[in-house]
Amino acid sequence: MPETIAAVNGIELCHETFGPPDGRPLLMIMGLASQMIWWDDELCENLAAEGFFVIRYDNRDAGRSSRMTGRVNLPLAYTLRAAPYSLADMAGDAAALLTELGVGSAHVVGASMGGMVAQTLAIEYPSRVRSLTSIMSTTGNRFVGRPSAKALAMLLSAPPRDREEYVDYLVRTFRVIGSPGYPFDETRMRERAERSYDRGVDPGGTARQLAAIMSGRDRFRALRKLQVPALVVHGSKDPLVHVSGGRATARALRESELDVVPGMGHDLPRAIWPRLTRGLLRTADRAEITNRRA
């Protein structure tokens, strides 16, 4: 399916699907300042070949989805929890997109901020989530999942001004936050950065997404109440969201499997795709067994 714009939840979301609509629905939610194409085409095609109906989309303020409004004061977002919109609003976008596509419920996977949105979707709309996979994310507890000083400095650095600077910025960023246990594929990163820039980038949108993260509350207790099969994937060497965030997420989710990947940082190297795919299949199978028993 080509990229399509859907009017949902008062905004427009750009989305794309892979595989047959009668496959197992798999909703994929990307992270801060990241577009749906960061779920690599090949990975999505591989998941579709395993029987999933893969749905990926640009979050609000990313890619070809709606640009929001509102100025951001990050210190106020952190201290007063004031932001132009919340993670709950973004979870509402995801639920509305499923409705638009005629999907009652889906296996939901989110990476980084996308993991936070996925967790919130499971909390706010439990009937829409068949299983939950949270990758390199955290619970919102401010004492776990904290970034290293170097990663935080990169995150808060001045935004690039043009296409060339943007590409170079992403290459530098992922040399810092990427996976030290795997080869860095600069060619792939440059291609992704060029494609992302051409689809549309907005530093103001990134700031609003970051404010949504910083204004969020600890989800541990709410996650503890969920009865949903879950997979938590985290890199042992993640400098942006420390592995303690993943461990806390796994402790919160009663029916979770924790997979700490040695040498993985804050990205998804091609070499771990088979491991991730097997985990998603296991989790989806667990959910279906649970539903049949229920």
N, C-alpha and C positions, 0 to 999 in steps of 0.2 A: 504494500500500500504506500503511495507517495505521501509526502508531508501534507497534513491537512490542518486547517484552523477550525477549532470548535469554540463556539460561544457558550461558556459555562461559568457559573458562579459570578456573573457580572463582569467577566474578563474574557479574553481570547487566549486559548492554549494551542500551541502548535504540537502536533503529535504524529506518530507514525507506528505502524504495526508490522509484525513479521509472522508468517505462518498462518495456518487455517483458523478462521474464527471459532471453529468447534474444538480447538485445542484447549489445553488447560490455561486459563488466563494468567498472565504474569505481568504485573505492573512494575515498571522500573523507574525509580526516582533518583535523579542525580543531585549533586551537592552544590555548595556555594560557588557562584559564578561559573557553574558548569552547565553545558548544554546537553540535550538528550544524545547527541552524537558521541558523547564521551562514554556511553555504552556502545562500544565499537560495533560497527555493522556486522563484522564476522562473528563476534560473540552472540549478538542477537540472532543471527542466522543459525548458529550452532544450537542455541536454545530452542529455536523453532523446530529444528530437525529432531529434537528430543521430545517433541509433542506439545510444546508450549505455544500459546497464542501471545506473542510478546507485544507489549504496549510500552513505548517510551515517549516521553514528552518533555518539552521545555517548561521548567517552572516559570511562574510569573517573574518578570524582571530578568529573563534570560532568553537568549536566542531569538526566536521569532514569536514568542508569546508577548502578551501585553506588558508595556512599560507602566509602572505605577508612578505615583507622585508622593511627595513628602520629603522634607529635609530630615537628615539623620544626625543625631548627637549621640555618638557611641557611649560616652560616659553616662549619659542619662538613660540610655537603653540598658546599660548594665546595672545602674543603681536604682532607677525608678521603674524599670521594665517598660519604658516608653518606646514605641516603635510604630512606623506607619502601618504595619500589619504583623501578624503573628504566625507561628508555625501551625496553629490551628486553622488559620485562614488558608494556608497552603495545603493542609490536609483536606480542607473542604474543596479545594480545586481538584484534588485527586479523586475524591468521591464523586464529584459532579462529572468529571471526565468519564469515569466508569459508567455512570448513568447514561451519558450521551452515547456511549458505544454499545449500550444494551448489555453491559456486563454487571450481573448482580453482585458478584464477589470475585476476588482474585487473590492469587498468591502475590504478595507484595515484597519487593526488595528495594532497599534504599542505601545509598552510599554517602557517608559523611553527613552533611546537612540533610541529604535525602533520607538517611537512616532516621534522623530526628522526625522528619515529616512522616515517614512510614510508621514509626512508633506512635505518633500522634493520631494518625489515621486509624490504627488498631484500637487506640483508646477511645476516640470520639465516634468511630463508626465500626464497632467490632463485627457486625454482621457482613461487612464488605470485605473482610480480610480472612482468607482461608488459612494462610500461613504468613509468617513474618520473617524476613531476613534482613538483619541490620549489619551493614558492613562499615568498618572503620568509623564508627559513630560512638555516641555516649548517651547518658540518661538525662543530661541537663544539670546534674550535680556539679557545682563549680569546683569541687575538690578532686574530681577524677577527670581523666581525659585531657589534662592541660597540655598546651603546646610547649615545645622547647622555645627558648628565647630566640634562637635563629629563625625558626619557623614562624613565630609570631611576628618578628620584624619583617619578614618577607610578606606575610599576609597584610600588614598595615602599611606597606611601602606605597609611594606615590604611584597612581595608575599610569600605564603607558599611554602615549599621546597619539600614536599612529600604528598602522599595520605591522611595520617592521619592529617597532619597539614592543608591540604586544607579543609577537612571536618570540622574540628574544627573552621577554619577561617570563613567558610560560616555560621556556626551556630552562632558564635559571631557577625558577620556582621548583620545578620537578626534579632538578638535580639536588635540591635541598630536601624536599619532602618525599621524594620517590623511594623506591625499594632498593636499599644497598645490597641486598642479597641476590639481585637479578641485574642483568645488563641493562643499561639505559639506552633506549631506542630513540635517539635524537631525531632521526628522519620521521618516524611515526609521530613524535611530539610536534614537530614543526608542521607537518601536514594537518594534524588536528587543530593546531593554533590558527593556521591560515583559514581553514574551513570555518572555525568558530568566529573569527573576525569578520569573515564575509557574510555570515549569517546574522551577525549583530551582537555587539558587546556594549555595555553601558556601566561605567564605574558607579553611577548613582544607584543603579539597580543592585549591584554587588553590595553597596553600603546598606541598602534597605534589607537585603537578605541577611547580612551580618547582624543588623539590629534585631531582626526576628530571632536569630539564634541567641543573642546576648540577653534579650528580654525574656527568654523562655524560663519556665520553672522546672524544678526537678521532677522527672516523670517516674521515679522509682516506684512509689506507692501505687500509682495508677497502672503501671506495667505489671506490678505484682498481682493485680486482680484479674489479669487476662488469662483466659484458657485457650491459648492458641499455640500450635506447634511453631517453633521458632529456631532459627539458625543465627548465630552471632559470629561473624568473621572479622578478625582483626590482625593486623600485622604486628609482629613482635618488635619491629623497629620503626613504628609510626611516630614521626616527630611532631606531627600537627595535632593529632588526637591520640594521646598516649594510650597504650594498651589497657591501662586501668579503666578507661571508659568502656571498652568492650567487655571486660570482666564484670564491671558493674551492671551492664545491660544483661549479660547472661544470668547474673544472680537475681535480677529483677524478674526475668521471664521464667516462670515455673516450668514450662515445657520446652526449654531451650537446649540446644547443642552448641557448645563453644568450640570454635576452630581458630586457634592462634597460629598464624602462618609464619614460620621462621623466615627472617630476612625480608619480609614484606613491609613496605612503608605506607605512605598515603596515596597509593595508586593501585591499579589492577594489572600487573604485568601479564603478558600473553601466557607465560608459562604456568600461571595459576588458574587459568580458565577451566581446564578439565577438573581441577579440584573444586572450584566454585560450582561448576555445572553438576557434579556428583552431589554436592551438598544441597543444591536447590532441588534436585530430583528426590533425594532422601526426605527432605522437609515436606515437599508436596505430597509424597507418598504417605508420610505420617499423618498429614492433615486429612487425606482421604480415608485412611483407616479409622481415624478418630470420628469423622463424619458418619461413616457407615455404622460404627458402634452406637453413635448417638441416635 
